[in-house]
Amino acid sequence: MSSQSGERITQVVCDVGDLKDGEMRDVEVGEGKALLVRSGGQYYAVSAKCTHYGAPLSKGALCNDRVRCPWHGACFNVKTGDIEEYPGLDSLQKFEVEVSDGKVKVTADKTSLSNHKRIKPMCRASPSDSKTVLIIGGGPASVACAETLRQNGFKGKITLATKEECLPYDRIKLSKAMSTTADAIALRSKDFYESYDIDIQTNKEAVSVDTSGKSVKFSDGSVLPYTSLVLATGGRPRTLPVPGKDLKNVCLLRTPKDANYIASEAAGKNVVIIGSSFIGMEVASSLASQAASITVVDIIALPFQTVLGDKVGTALQKMHEEKGIKFHFKAGLSEIVGENGQVKEVVLDNGTRLPADLVVLGVGVAPATEFAKDSGLNMTKQGFIQVDKKMKTNLPDVLAAGDIVEFPLFTVNDEKVNIGHWQMAHHHGRIAAYTILGKLEELHSVPYFWTVQYGKSIRYTGYGPGYDDIIIHGNPDELKFVAYYTKGEKVVAAASLNFDPIVSEVAEALNTGREIKKEEVRNDPRGWVSKQ
């Protein structure tokens, strides 16, 4: 039963006793849907779809007063609809709920039902505020930082300077949808940034930082001042010191232009991919239907071997082989041979020669921090900037975030780690903003990432380096499994395929400090859930 008043709709969605505490379901409200949640004895209603990629939140994990997306781990407060964990930038719509006469009624306006995304209120700059936050880098940490500042009343100047020629974009789509455009995957529009006085400056590559004078110099000779500086420059693709690496059609993947070029040049050609981790295998998946041949080369024995283990790696290799991908493992790259300046052949260190019209190097990234090497920042030998739980560096008013930092991770007793995850970079940016604002919030986020190959999504949460055993339920060869990575008697990470929402449930458990024991998952993939 429903009623309409102007643009508002009131719908009876269930009886009071239809949901137990801790349960949720999709309900119809007029021509739209809402997620109805019962938590702490109260009913709440918010948008039914995640604001990141539109996943159905009813299939996710509900823990206390928040729901975690089953696909990529974003979390939303069911009382307010606010986003509390990333990826994505938008919050959910919140709808009115009334309980009377044994019925639960949801009231919503049509506009909110048709658009599940909500931008938190944001302020603009004020000429009377002399503070300047300078953010270097065009990734999610930078955008999350700028938006969090404006959402929390910061009225000083915000400048976001990126060396790229386009607005900040969803970089992780580049290896999954290689023909996409920068505009199509922009995190926000130009109008959005202008509306909230966030000054985006493109083609601005930082070359040095003067921490005593509080300014940053750029390759075009310009200098920008700051009262607070946030460094979030991300990674740069690694290359290999081999002859022929500078030949035409030896490619790195970092920008939309890179992705578009690789996609166009691969059509009907022989492609060799160096590296069998996530970038390399996603590129193979993207190009499989258009290239004449694709060969993957790596020094390890299986794809994803170090992260996901032998059984999962073997199953994923088989999935790729069924699509025509060929592999050369335990082989290094010796030389890239060219003809008339263009790549012609790849020579492996075992003497194997592979025809190649296009070579893609997917051999990892290094922190893009060379510009800061003389700034006085504490950095590791690898170039990672060390920060604390508030994203502070050792220098006053200088913060760092995203792929370039080593930070204390709470799930491993605050061990300093580097995690190049899209989700974690968002979180870093938010905490950096809170620190600038003088708030007390500290880093508290469970690592979460995913990969998509041939339409199959593998999800992963936790921090797995150093695991000593893997307990697998389901069958990796059938592409349906959950794998628990353990260290001693403790589960430190989990990965799954076609086993939702188990990874999101693990992430929520780890977030609350719940320690999942090896014994709890040995015989039952959800044995630990029943003991919560």
Secondary structure, DSSP 4 states (H G I P E B T S, - for coil): -EEEETTEEEEEEEEGGGS-TTEEEEEEETTEEEEEEEETTEEEEEESB-TTT--BGGGSEEETTEEE-TTT--EEETTT--EEE-SSSPEEPEEEEEEETTEEEEEEEHHHHH--EEPPP-----TT---EEEEE--SHHHHHHHHHHHHTT--SEEEEE-SSSS--B-GGGTTTSTT--TTTTBSS-HHHHHHTTEEEE-S--EEEEETTTTEEEETTS-EEE-SEEEE---EEE-----TTTTSBTEE---SHHHHHHHHHHHTTSEEEEE--SHHHHHHHHHHTTTSSEEEEE-SSSSTTHHHH-HHHHHHHHHHHHTTT-EEE-S--EEEEEEETTEEEEEEETTS-EEE-SEEEE---EEE--GGGTTTT--B-TT-PEE--TT-B-SSTTEEE-GGGEEEEEGGGTTEEE----HHHHHHHHHHHHHHHHT---------EEEEEETTEEEEEEE--TT--EEEEEEEGGGTEEEEEEEETTEEEEEEEES-TTHHHHHHHHHHTT---BHHHHSS-TTTTGGG-
